[in-house]
Amino acid sequence: MSDTNPLATTPEINGLRFEDALSAIEEIAAQLESGQLDLAQALAAHQRGAALLAHAQALLDAAAKTIEVIDGQGSRSLPRDDLEAL
């Protein structure tokens, strides 16, 4: 892959914020959908996308656990049924 390929210049996955990981996933999806990548590039992009997705999911899971802890400490939140109605 060339040096201008965004896949080669993206910061390490574990250091990415959720929003940055999501943006990188969207960029990879666009590249894959464009059909401009050769097979090796497409496979590498898919692998990186899967790693980014796993990282983003881990960040979401951690945020959900934090919310559960906050809610468990007496913070009042809307019941799920009320949230779905919004």
C-alpha positions in Angstrom: 0.0 0.0 0.0 1.1 3.5 -0.7 2.2 6.0 2.0 -0.9 8.2 1.2 -3.3 5.3 2.1 -5.2 6.3 5.2 -5.0 2.7 6.4 -1.3 3.1 6.7 -1.3 6.4 8.5 -4.1 5.8 11.1 -2.9 6.1 14.7 -2.8 2.9 16.8 -6.2 1.5 17.4 -6.0 1.2 21.2 -5.3 4.9 21.5 -8.3 6.0 19.4 -11.3 7.7 20.9 -14.7 6.1 20.0 -15.5 8.9 17.5 -12.1 8.5 15.8 -12.5 4.7 15.5 -16.0 5.2 14.0 -14.7 7.7 11.5 -11.9 5.2 10.5 -14.5 2.4 10.1 -16.6 4.6 7.9 -13.6 5.5 5.8 -12.7 1.9 5.4 -16.2 1.0 4.4 -16.2 3.7 1.7 -12.9 2.3 0.4 -14.2 -1.2 0.3 -17.5 -0.1 -1.4 -15.6 1.9 -4.0 -14.1 -1.3 -5.4 -10.8 0.6 -5.9 -8.7 -1.7 -3.6 -7.0 -4.7 -4.9 -7.5 -8.0 -3.1 -4.6 -7.7 -0.7 -5.6 -4.1 0.2 -9.2 -5.1 0.7 -8.3 -8.0 3.0 -6.0 -5.7 5.0 -8.8 -3.0 5.2 -11.3 -5.6 6.3 -8.9 -6.8 9.0 -8.3 -3.3 10.3 -12.0 -2.5 10.2 -12.7 -5.6 12.3 -10.1 -4.5 14.8 -11.5 -1.0 14.9 -15.0 -2.3 15.4 -13.9 -4.5 18.3 -12.2 -1.5 19.9 -15.2 0.7 19.4 -17.5 -2.0 20.9 -15.1 -2.3 23.9 -15.4 1.5 24.4 -19.2 1.3 24.3 -19.2 -1.6 26.7 -17.0 0.3 29.1 -19.3 3.4 28.8 -22.4 1.2 29.5 -20.7 -0.2 32.6 -19.9 3.3 33.8 -23.5 4.3 33.4 -24.6 1.2 35.3 -22.3 2.2 38.2 -23.5 5.7 38.2 -27.1 4.5 38.2 -26.4 2.1 41.0 -25.1 4.9 43.2 -28.5 6.5 43.4 -28.7 8.5 40.2 -32.2 8.4 38.8 -32.6 7.4 35.2 -35.6 6.8 33.0 -36.9 3.3 32.7 -36.1 1.6 29.4 -39.7 1.7 28.2 -39.7 5.5 28.7 -36.5 5.9 26.8 -37.8 3.9 23.8 -40.8 6.2 23.6 -38.6 9.2 23.1 
